[in-house]
Amino acid sequence: MERVLKYDVTVVGAGLIGATFALLLAQRSKLKIAVVERSPALLKNEQANQRVVALGALATSLLDEVGIFETLTSEEAFPYTKMFVWDENSNGELSFDAGDYGQDVLGHMVDSMACNLRLQNQMSHQDNIDTFYDFQTNDILVNKAGALLAGEPFSIETKLLVAADGGGSWVRQQAKIFSHRQAFGQVGIVAKIRTERNHQQTAWQRFLGTGPIAVLPLNDNQSSIVWSVDIQHGDRLMQLSDADFADAVAAAIQNRLGRVELLSARKAFPLQSQRAEVYFKACIVLLGDAAHSIHPLAGQGANLGFKDASCLVDLLQLQSTGSLSSAKLLGSYQRTRKVDNEQTDWLMHALHKAYRNNIPWWQVARGAGMRWLGSSGRLKALLAKNAMGI
Ligand SMILES: Cc1cc2nc3c(=O)[nH]c(=O)nc-3n(C[C@H](O)[C@H](O)[C@H](O)COP(=O)(O)OP(=O)(O)OC[C@H]3O[C@@H](n4cnc5c(N)ncnc54)[C@H](O)[C@@H]3O)c2cc1C
């Protein structure tokens, strides 16, 4: 007979958001939690994947609460204190300094692979979490008691099924939850570089007519770049020699940091935004990129996922096991998170469009707008605090 394991909550996807959610909930409650991940567990000596995410205060405080933030080395989590944004086609510029808002840092650049490895390690020490890597599942059956995740070599019965399986969410598709998808026709090229001049713990972002480039500071005067460009332009950049690509990066940021040396392979990620029509259906609830993904131009995607995780844990932690999937509870999660996520997505679309419009009068207006924003204390503070997650 097929073996069936029983849990209160099952999380599909042990990425940054799924793993953090599982740990938070496990540590704040006595619920029995399963985490299933289709990939093998990460290994200690796994090659870094040069993916760095800029995380604000809420995200890092959650990583701290689950006991991993302090364990990240300065190579793995590097604080940035300033941000400088400027526009290729106008004289608009904006700068932010953590000190202006009574903070020590604006956020941290976190190596996502290192962070994931620590989260997986922490889950293995958490008594009320069982992790299943390399887990192949082929069906979800929903009934009154919850959901059955049919898998090999066993199945999982759960009262609440949390989809944290990323933008292409298999769980979301099985649940037939529609997701509006919009491709930007762009790729985000990421790579690690070292610059001749010191990066001054500053996140540099220049809006080019072809798309934004961000140079995000890391330890040892290294930086991580995210360069968003149209697909064909991206193909050309990916085909350049290392030296020519490094020169192209230096030119794209107007040589502000001097000569550039490429330290890693380049990777190109297709960029799209996505919004699930609803965040829950019966006992299935969506979290992180499974619910929404946005353009990375302001580095907010994972930060929104951490907010989702925090909100859902707050709602679940005091519930009895019988009411984990109550429509009232999941409806409250949806009401709180959907508005915030969709407003941020809307803002990313607006920024993306505003900076791609190269009509002369618009460029003049854009430059004036940036300078006005720079001098308007309150609105600028609101933007900065939102980005910092405080
Ligand atoms: C170029 C780029 C730069 C970015 N920069 C930033 C930034 O600076 N700051 C920021 O906040 N965000 C940033 N983001 C967004 C951020 O990377 C994502 O929002 C975040 O990684 C989403 O995390 P997640 O855990 O929800 O999903 P994922 O990271 O996609 O994790 C999903 C997990 O589910 C697993 N999985 C998938 N399918 C199944 C299945 N069927 N069964 C079991 N497991 C499954 C996967 O293997 C994976 O482990 C960036 C995105 C891009 C593309």
The ligand as an SDF file (V2000), in Angstrom:
LIG
                    3D

 53 58  0  0  0  0  0  0  0  0999 V2000
   17.9940   39.4980  -12.4210 C   0  0  0  0  0  0  0  0  0  0  0  0
   17.2090   39.5080  -11.1430 C   0  0  0  0  0  0  0  0  0  0  0  0
   17.6420   40.2650  -10.0630 C   0  0  0  0  0  0  0  0  0  0  0  0
   16.8960   40.3040   -8.8650 C   0  0  0  0  0  0  0  0  0  0  0  0
   17.3300   41.0860   -7.8420 N   0  0  0  0  0  0  0  0  0  0  0  0
   16.5920   41.1740   -6.7240 C   0  0  0  0  0  0  0  0  0  0  0  0
   16.9920   42.0140   -5.6290 C   0  0  0  0  0  0  0  0  0  0  0  0
   18.0420   42.6730   -5.6740 O   0  0  0  0  0  0  0  0  0  0  0  0
   16.1990   42.0760   -4.5190 N   0  0  0  0  0  0  0  0  0  0  0  0
   15.0290   41.3760   -4.4430 C   0  0  0  0  0  0  0  0  0  0  0  0
   14.3320   41.4970   -3.4210 O   0  0  0  0  0  0  0  0  0  0  0  0
   14.6360   40.5620   -5.4400 N   0  0  0  0  0  0  0  0  0  0  0  0
   15.3800   40.4440   -6.5690 C   0  0  0  0  0  0  0  0  0  0  0  0
   14.9760   39.6170   -7.5760 N   0  0  0  0  0  0  0  0  0  0  0  0
   13.7660   38.7830   -7.3910 C   0  0  0  0  0  0  0  0  0  0  0  0
   14.0900   37.5430   -6.5400 C   0  0  0  0  0  0  0  0  0  0  0  0
   15.1740   36.8380   -7.1230 O   0  0  0  0  0  0  0  0  0  0  0  0
   12.8570   36.6260   -6.4520 C   0  0  0  0  0  0  0  0  0  0  0  0
   11.7390   37.4060   -6.0870 O   0  0  0  0  0  0  0  0  0  0  0  0
   13.0510   35.5640   -5.3670 C   0  0  0  0  0  0  0  0  0  0  0  0
   14.1900   34.7970   -5.6600 O   0  0  0  0  0  0  0  0  0  0  0  0
   11.8290   34.6490   -5.3130 C   0  0  0  0  0  0  0  0  0  0  0  0
   12.0400   33.6580   -4.3320 O   0  0  0  0  0  0  0  0  0  0  0  0
   11.0410   32.4250   -4.2040 P   0  0  0  0  0  0  0  0  0  0  0  0
   11.5760   31.6190   -3.0660 O   0  0  0  0  0  0  0  0  0  0  0  0
    9.6340   32.9100   -4.1550 O   0  0  0  0  0  0  0  0  0  0  0  0
   11.1730   31.6230   -5.5870 O   0  0  0  0  0  0  0  0  0  0  0  0
   12.4220   30.8370   -6.1820 P   0  0  0  0  0  0  0  0  0  0  0  0
   13.6940   31.4880   -5.7930 O   0  0  0  0  0  0  0  0  0  0  0  0
   12.1360   30.6860   -7.6410 O   0  0  0  0  0  0  0  0  0  0  0  0
   12.3650   29.4150   -5.4630 O   0  0  0  0  0  0  0  0  0  0  0  0
   11.4220   28.4350   -5.8300 C   0  0  0  0  0  0  0  0  0  0  0  0
   11.8900   27.0800   -5.2980 C   0  0  0  0  0  0  0  0  0  0  0  0
   10.8840   26.1030   -5.6030 O   0  0  0  0  0  0  0  0  0  0  0  0
   11.4770   24.9520   -6.1830 C   0  0  0  0  0  0  0  0  0  0  0  0
   10.4650   24.3080   -7.0300 N   0  0  0  0  0  0  0  0  0  0  0  0
    9.9730   24.7170   -8.2270 C   0  0  0  0  0  0  0  0  0  0  0  0
    9.0380   23.8710   -8.6760 N   0  0  0  0  0  0  0  0  0  0  0  0
    8.9160   22.8960   -7.7510 C   0  0  0  0  0  0  0  0  0  0  0  0
    8.0990   21.7220   -7.6440 C   0  0  0  0  0  0  0  0  0  0  0  0
    7.2200   21.3940   -8.5890 N   0  0  0  0  0  0  0  0  0  0  0  0
    8.2400   20.9330   -6.5440 N   0  0  0  0  0  0  0  0  0  0  0  0
    9.1240   21.2580   -5.5700 C   0  0  0  0  0  0  0  0  0  0  0  0
    9.9250   22.3470   -5.6150 N   0  0  0  0  0  0  0  0  0  0  0  0
    9.8210   23.1660   -6.6900 C   0  0  0  0  0  0  0  0  0  0  0  0
   12.6720   25.4990   -6.9630 C   0  0  0  0  0  0  0  0  0  0  0  0
   13.6340   24.4880   -7.1900 O   0  0  0  0  0  0  0  0  0  0  0  0
   13.1710   26.5770   -5.9870 C   0  0  0  0  0  0  0  0  0  0  0  0
   14.0340   26.0520   -5.0030 O   0  0  0  0  0  0  0  0  0  0  0  0
   15.6950   39.5500   -8.7620 C   0  0  0  0  0  0  0  0  0  0  0  0
   15.2570   38.7860   -9.8470 C   0  0  0  0  0  0  0  0  0  0  0  0
   15.9950   38.7540  -11.0140 C   0  0  0  0  0  0  0  0  0  0  0  0
   15.4970   37.9290  -12.1740 C   0  0  0  0  0  0  0  0  0  0  0  0
  1  2  1  0
  2  3  1  0
  2 52  2  0
  3  4  2  0
  4  5  1  0
  4 50  1  0
  5  6  2  0
  6  7  1  0
  6 13  1  0
  7  8  2  0
  7  9  1  0
  9 10  1  0
 10 11  2  0
 10 12  1  0
 12 13  2  0
 13 14  1  0
 14 15  1  0
 14 50  1  0
 15 16  1  0
 16 17  1  0
 16 18  1  0
 18 19  1  0
 18 20  1  0
 20 21  1  0
 20 22  1  0
 22 23  1  0
 23 24  1  0
 24 25  2  0
 24 26  1  0
 24 27  1  0
 27 28  1  0
 28 29  2  0
 28 30  1  0
 28 31  1  0
 31 32  1  0
 32 33  1  0
 33 34  1  0
 33 48  1  0
 34 35  1  0
 35 36  1  0
 35 46  1  0
 36 37  1  0
 36 45  1  0
 37 38  2  0
 38 39  1  0
 39 40  1  0
 39 45  2  0
 40 41  1  0
 40 42  2  0
 42 43  1  0
 43 44  2  0
 44 45  1  0
 46 47  1  0
 46 48  1  0
 48 49  1  0
 50 51  2  0
 51 52  1  0
 52 53  1  0
M  END
$$$$
